[in-house]
Amino acid sequence: MKFKLVSLNLSLRRADEQIEFSKLSYFWGQMGAGKSSIARLIDYCLGGKIQLSPALQAEFVSATLTVELERATISIERARDAADVLASWEDNLGRFSIVIPARVAAGEVIPETGVETLSDLVFWLSEINPPRVRKSKAKADSKVVRLSLRDLLWYCYLDQDHIDSSFFYLEESAEFYMRLKSRDVIRYVIGYHDERVADLEAELDQLRANRNARVASIDSLSQTLTEVGIESEAQVAEREAGLHDSISKVNAELEVLRNGRREDQTTHAIDELAKTARGLGFDIAKLDANVEELQVIRDRHVRHRNEIDMLGLKFRRSAEAREILGDVAFGTCPRCTQALPKRPAQCCDVCGQEDRADLADPAEVAALETDIASRRAELKEAITAIDNNLVRLRAQRSSLLLIKEKAEADINRALAEQDSAFLSMSLLKERERAALEAELASIAWLLRLPLMLQEQREALAQIVALEQAKRDALKQARTKAEEDRTSLNRFASYFLDCLARSGVPGIQRNDHVELDPPDFYPAILSSDLNDLTRSTFTSLSSGGKKTLFKCCFAIALHRIAAQLHAPLPELLIIDSPMKNISERENRAQFEGFYRMLYQLNAEELQQTQFVLIDKEFFAPPSNLATGVTNRHMQPDSDENPPLIRYYRGK
């Protein structure tokens, strides 16, 4: 992944400072000159956090980093304490400038690109799709998340504060989520997370989202059908037929009213409505009684379930206690500590009763656990069925209550109008027919709900089947990728080569590097079969060894990335590789490490840019000096100026 630093411009209170970068930029000198601040400001412009030195606290305003990417050269300006950056670039489509979050996304910034943060913008301008990995490696249903530029930069910027205290979050003491992300970076670089795996994970993530949407839709439709008392197409057809019969009956009654003599009509609409209201009141009271009875049964089931849970817990605790104490021989009373009297062979040493500790055998415990689970499942199913019936009954009650309220309103209207028996009955039947016809006209949408529900269930079944097929294919793709250990073995050999060339004490070229998935935490094993020691970052007692150990691992990863053309930024910033090493007392390690870097810079890592920061300068051999620049920095010096040339202070 092309990632070439061009320059870093600092906007200060009284002046600007411009730092140009070469193929290998070496900053060295005395402490307090601002050497480490250069690396920290680069990281700050790329979305990192920064602890300002006293000089920067007094003078720093903003920083602008210019980086050459695959598609364009981008300038990233970040002001002091800012959460956003101003990114500017020019390509064949024109010149662009946008304000974009440095880390935390707040929506798409460039339409139809998926660019939400600076990391996304860098990948987009590098013509690389952001790598995607599963958030949880233990759950098959875990959603897919992105690996950000910040994650990749863990292996591109070795900062002074943590260079000897943490190993890329791979050690067991590291935060769990960070450890998984770091492993994902290695898998991504060495090819374990190849394009086929990435594509399948993205497809599986989309299918998972579709499945969740279908399940939510099915639940919503089922709830709607339950509330209106409809669960199948047959029930809708049955209600439709009932409405036709009711309309026919009302039409017949209207026909009788029209053909008969008005004086023969003695039943008033008020009497008919009152009779209907009383019947509805009786039905509502019956529903209330059924609801109350079901609620009592539900409460009884819930209490029973809780009792089963409690009894099961007590039994498990008792069984565990008996298992723990079964082999304990008591010589004294556990309460008063007095000597216990002699007991018969089959009696408890403490209470003198028959010893029944053998009752809690594993088979009995397993059988009881199965019975508890079975009974609990039955109660859960019964409670769910009662809940569904309660929803249906309450929906029926609400419907009947609305009809009753309408009947009572019609009674009040009939009393106010004081119509004759004939006219009141005619108006009543006309209104009843109109209501039935309106319900019949609107029932068509109810007929669609069961059909929609069936369609959703069929679509869900197809998604589940396709999801399982994709999951199987993904498992095979991962297995195939991880079965090929060629890249991993080469990575391990590069690591050992870097350690040996750097002259790390105690490590020989014929030693063996143990570097295995899923943790990728390296260990060095001696070639002597009688030597069983394992050298890891954690077990190394020397701070200098830890520093070189970590540096060599990062260099080895860049070597394998260069060979595989992996999308790792072609940048390696190492701040103080000799942090715990004396250049005089450990001259072989000092010279060996830098000689190795110069050789790799001229050979295998020709496309990788180095930024080195240290106390002393080791000049490259004349045949390896191409592209190497150095800057000597001293505080309060005009000849070898510090980072802020005019600043004189802490």
Disulfide bonds with the S-S distance in Angstrom:
none
